[in-house]
Structure formats: C-alpha cells, structure tokens
C-alpha cells in the first residue's frame, strides 16, 4: 500500500510540474522581452561609456634637440 501512495504522489507531482510550465508561446514572448531589455541595458551602458570616454591626445612635438 505504501508503494501505491509513493507512485501516486510521484505521478501527481510530475504531472503538476509538467502542466505548470509556461506554454511555448509564453516562453517565446518571455525570451523576446528579455532580449529587448538586455539590448536596452547594453545601449544605455554604451552611451554612458561614450560620454566619459577620454579622447587620446595628439602626440606632442619633440622640441628638445638631440645631440649625437
């Protein structure tokens, strides 16, 4: 009798777990939203980094005379 209860409870938990997953359309929509948000965050970070980027200076002319 104990085995019957174990098998029934395992079956019920398995079915509940399988049935409670989001549908394929919902998963696709969730992945699209996650990608859109990720791209948006990346764009904001890139813009912020571009604002604070230090521009390289032009090389200074060497005014000291070299002696041989």
Residue, then its C-alpha position, 0 to 999 in steps of 0.5 A: x500500500x505504501x508503494x501505491x501512495x509513493x507512485x501516486x504522489x510521484x505521478x501527481x507531482x510530475x504531472x503538476x510540474x509538467x502542466x505548470x510550465x509556461x506554454x511555448x508561446x509564453x516562453x517565446x514572448x518571455x525570451x523576446x522581452x528579455x532580449x529587448x531589455x538586455x539590448x536596452x541595458x547594453x545601449x544605455x551602458x554604451x552611451x554612458x561609456x561614450x560620454x566619459x570616454x577620454x579622447x587620446x591626445x595628439x602626440x606632442x612635438x619633440x622640441x628638445x634637440x638631440x645631440x649625437 
